[in-house]
Amino acid sequence: MKKTEAFFKFQNTDGSGKDEFVLPFCPAGIRFSVGYKRKKKGDLQERGGSVSKKSVEQQLFSGVTMSMHLIFDKSREGTSVKSDVERLMLELRESLSDRQSMFCWGTTIFQGVLEQVSANYVMFGPDGAALRAEMDVTVACREKEALKQFFQADYETIFKPKNSVKHREGKAVLTVKGNERDKEYQVQYNPGSIQCTRNREISLAGKDSGRAADNPAQHTFAEDGSLSLELLFTGKETQTQVNGLLGMKVIDDQKPVALCWGEQYFLGWISSVQGEYTSFQNNGEPDSGKVSLTISGTEYEISI
């Protein structure tokens, strides 16, 4: 299979000043992160005749970032890589005026603004010429509607209406709770580990509420409770799986999410999601990846 080049396209917001930069080496991995800024506010609550102040956390969408580690190496030729490095640095300075950046490699296309570039020169010739450099590049998109369109197809591909698909026995299932109908996604591989964190006050469901406390395994987290896990993917569906889970946070970020796996049941909302393509075919198509999820239970119940 012929190797496909990875490159950046740059242009001004009015379409002028188009430029293209082909990478000498394709990235070994590409990481995506859905960003939210956390804001806390006080909320007075009445409980048992007394009024207490509860801290309620609000999340404000701040966009999606794509980051990668790049290598520039001309040690065999004995020539400097400084001009290539400075060219990307120049694009960063110009992007401060909203110059658009598009990364393209096979089926991976992401458009935004070049937000951060760092370079480290790691090899020099006898004359001081920089023969090898490593760069970390971050492109960010802050427009939520554009991101919804970007992730929509993959999200709808992996999340199906509840009971519309027969699940394989023993597989973990993520459910996005909807007003009319839930949407379900069955993982490709079950998580190897699950980290559960509890903080602050925990009360039995039914102790102070009208519910019967007939299930001692159910608790309500008054402030913070969270669950973290990592999901792995391989094969042709890697990109669809990773993008679909990223899209869950972008498209349905206000809806509660449940993880069901055997006797495990967690209910909360997605507070953090990061995806990564970890290996690629020669044509640039990802063939392995992973997604890290955190489900928080500040507003919803987590049953363990």
C-alpha positions in Angstrom: 0.0 0.0 0.0 1.4 3.4 -1.0 2.3 5.7 1.9 0.1 8.7 2.2 1.6 12.0 3.2 0.4 14.0 6.1 0.2 17.8 5.7 -1.2 21.1 7.0 -3.2 23.5 5.0 -3.3 27.2 6.1 -5.4 30.1 4.9 -6.8 33.3 6.1 -10.5 33.5 7.1 -11.4 35.2 3.8 -9.8 32.4 1.8 -6.7 34.2 0.8 -3.1 33.4 1.7 -3.4 29.7 1.1 -0.3 27.6 2.0 0.5 23.9 2.4 3.1 22.3 4.6 3.9 18.6 4.0 5.3 16.8 7.1 8.6 14.9 6.5 7.5 12.1 8.9 3.9 11.2 9.7 2.8 11.4 13.4 3.0 8.3 15.5 -0.2 9.2 17.3 -2.9 11.8 17.3 -4.8 12.9 20.4 -8.2 14.5 20.8 -9.6 16.2 23.9 -13.0 17.6 24.5 -12.6 20.7 26.7 -14.9 22.1 29.4 -14.2 24.9 31.8 -15.5 24.2 35.3 -17.4 26.9 37.2 -18.8 26.4 40.7 -21.6 28.3 42.2 -23.4 28.2 45.6 -26.8 26.6 45.8 -28.9 26.8 49.0 -30.7 23.5 49.9 -33.2 22.7 52.6 -32.7 19.3 54.2 -34.2 18.1 57.5 -35.4 21.5 58.5 -32.0 23.2 58.1 -30.6 25.1 55.2 -27.2 24.2 53.9 -25.1 25.5 51.0 -24.1 23.0 48.3 -21.5 23.6 45.7 -22.8 23.0 42.2 -20.4 22.5 39.4 -21.2 23.9 36.0 -19.3 23.0 32.8 -18.9 25.4 30.0 -17.9 24.0 26.6 -14.4 25.2 25.4 -13.9 23.2 22.2 -11.9 20.2 21.0 -8.2 20.1 20.6 -6.1 17.9 18.4 -2.5 17.4 19.3 0.4 15.4 17.9 4.2 14.8 18.4 6.2 15.4 15.2 9.8 14.6 14.3 12.0 16.5 11.8 15.2 14.6 11.0 17.9 15.5 8.3 20.8 13.8 10.1 21.5 11.5 7.1 21.6 14.5 4.7 23.6 16.5 7.3 21.4 19.6 6.7 19.5 21.8 9.1 15.8 21.3 10.0 15.6 24.9 11.4 13.8 26.4 8.4 11.0 23.7 8.6 10.6 24.3 12.3 10.5 28.0 12.0 7.9 27.8 9.2 5.4 26.1 11.6 6.4 28.7 14.3 5.6 31.5 11.9 2.1 30.0 11.2 1.5 30.0 14.9 2.2 33.7 15.1 -0.1 34.4 12.1 -2.9 32.2 13.5 -3.3 34.8 16.2 -5.3 36.7 13.6 -7.6 33.7 13.2 -5.7 32.1 10.3 -7.3 28.7 9.7 -5.4 25.5 9.9 -6.4 22.1 8.5 -4.6 18.9 9.2 -5.0 16.2 6.6 -3.8 12.6 6.6 -5.8 9.9 4.8 -9.2 9.8 6.5 -8.2 12.1 9.3 -9.2 15.7 8.6 -9.4 18.3 11.3 -9.9 22.1 10.9 -9.3 24.8 13.5 -6.7 27.3 14.6 -3.1 26.5 15.3 -3.0 27.2 19.0 0.3 25.9 20.3 3.7 24.8 18.8 6.7 23.9 20.8 10.1 22.7 19.4 13.0 20.9 20.9 16.3 20.6 19.0 17.8 17.2 19.9 20.7 16.7 17.5 23.4 19.0 16.1 26.2 18.7 13.5 29.8 19.7 14.1 29.1 23.1 12.8 26.1 23.6 15.1 23.4 22.9 12.5 20.2 21.5 14.0 19.9 18.1 12.4 16.9 16.8 14.3 14.0 18.4 16.1 10.9 17.2 17.9 7.7 19.3 17.9 4.4 19.3 19.7 1.5 20.8 17.8 -2.0 21.6 18.9 -4.9 22.6 16.7 -8.1 23.8 18.4 -11.7 24.2 17.2 -14.0 26.2 19.5 -17.1 26.3 17.3 -19.6 23.8 18.9 -22.0 23.7 15.9 -19.1 22.9 13.5 -17.9 20.2 15.8 -21.4 18.7 16.1 -21.4 18.3 12.3 -17.9 16.9 12.4 -18.8 14.1 14.9 -22.5 13.6 14.0 -22.2 10.7 11.5 -19.8 8.6 13.7 -21.9 9.3 16.8 -25.0 8.0 15.1 -23.2 5.0 13.7 -22.1 3.6 17.1 -25.0 4.8 19.3 -28.3 3.1 18.3 -31.8 3.4 19.8 -32.2 1.1 22.8 -33.2 -2.5 22.0 -32.7 -2.0 18.3 -29.4 -4.0 18.2 -28.8 -7.4 19.8 -25.9 -7.1 22.2 -23.2 -9.7 22.7 -23.3 -11.3 26.1 -20.8 -10.1 28.6 -20.0 -6.9 26.8 -20.1 -3.5 28.5 -22.8 -1.1 27.3 -22.9 2.7 27.4 -26.4 4.3 27.4 -27.2 7.9 26.8 -30.4 8.7 28.6 -32.8 10.6 26.4 -36.2 12.3 27.0 -37.9 10.1 24.5 -35.6 7.2 23.8 -32.3 6.0 25.1 -29.3 5.4 22.8 -26.9 2.5 23.4 -23.4 1.6 22.5 -21.7 -1.7 23.0 -17.9 -1.6 23.5 -15.5 -3.4 21.2 -13.4 -4.6 24.1 -14.4 -4.5 27.8 -12.3 -2.1 30.0 -9.3 -3.7 31.6 -9.8 -1.7 34.8 -12.3 0.7 36.3 -11.3 3.4 38.8 -14.0 4.6 41.1 -13.5 7.7 43.3 -15.8 8.9 46.2 -15.5 12.3 47.9 -17.4 14.0 50.6 -20.8 13.0 52.0 -22.5 9.8 50.9 -26.0 8.9 52.0 -28.1 5.8 51.5 -30.8 6.1 48.9 -34.0 6.2 50.9 -32.5 7.3 54.2 -33.8 10.9 53.8 -35.8 10.5 50.7 -39.2 8.9 50.0 -37.6 5.8 48.3 -37.4 2.4 50.0 -33.9 1.6 51.1 -34.2 -2.0 50.0 -31.0 -2.0 47.9 -28.0 -1.3 50.2 -25.7 -1.2 47.2 -27.2 2.1 46.0 -25.7 5.3 47.3 -26.2 9.0 46.4 -23.1 11.2 46.2 -23.9 14.5 47.7 -20.9 16.2 46.1 -18.4 14.2 44.1 -18.2 10.7 42.8 -16.5 9.6 39.6 -15.7 6.6 37.5 -12.8 6.4 35.1 -12.1 3.8 32.4 -10.2 3.3 29.2 -11.5 1.6 26.1 -9.3 0.1 23.4 -10.1 -0.3 19.7 -8.5 -2.1 16.7 -9.3 -2.6 13.1 -11.1 -0.6 10.4 -13.7 0.8 12.8 -11.2 2.5 15.0 -11.7 6.0 13.7 -15.5 5.6 13.9 -15.4 4.3 17.4 -13.1 7.0 18.7 -14.9 9.8 17.0 -18.3 8.5 18.0 -17.4 8.6 21.7 -15.9 12.0 21.4 -19.1 13.1 19.7 -21.2 11.8 22.6 -19.7 14.6 24.8 -20.0 17.3 22.1 -23.5 16.4 21.0 -25.2 15.1 24.1 -23.1 16.7 26.9 -26.2 17.6 29.0 -27.7 14.1 29.1 -26.9 11.5 31.8 -24.9 8.4 30.8 -25.0 4.9 32.3 -22.4 2.2 32.1 -23.8 -1.3 32.5 -21.5 -4.4 32.6 -22.6 -7.5 34.3 -23.2 -6.6 38.0 -21.5 -3.2 37.4 -23.9 -0.2 37.0 -22.8 3.5 37.0 -25.0 6.5 36.3 -23.8 10.0 35.9 -22.7 12.3 33.1 -19.5 12.4 31.0 -17.2 15.0 32.7 -14.1 14.2 30.6 -13.3 12.3 27.4 -10.1 12.0 25.5 -9.4 10.0 22.3 -6.2 8.9 20.6 -5.3 7.1 17.4 -2.3 5.0 18.4 -1.3 3.4 15.1 -2.0 3.9 11.4 -1.9 2.1 8.0 0.3 3.5 5.3 -2.7 5.4 3.8 -3.2 7.3 7.1 -6.2 5.4 8.3 -6.1 4.7 12.0 -6.1 0.9 12.9 -5.8 1.2 16.7 -6.9 3.7 19.3 -8.2 4.3 22.7 -10.7 6.5 24.6 -10.4 7.6 28.2 -13.8 8.4 29.9 -14.7 9.9 33.2 -18.3 9.7 34.5 -19.1 12.0 37.4 -22.1 11.6 39.8 -22.5 15.0 41.3 -26.0 15.4 40.0 -26.9 11.9 39.3 -26.8 8.6 41.2 -24.0 6.1 40.9 -24.8 2.5 41.9 -21.9 0.2 42.7 
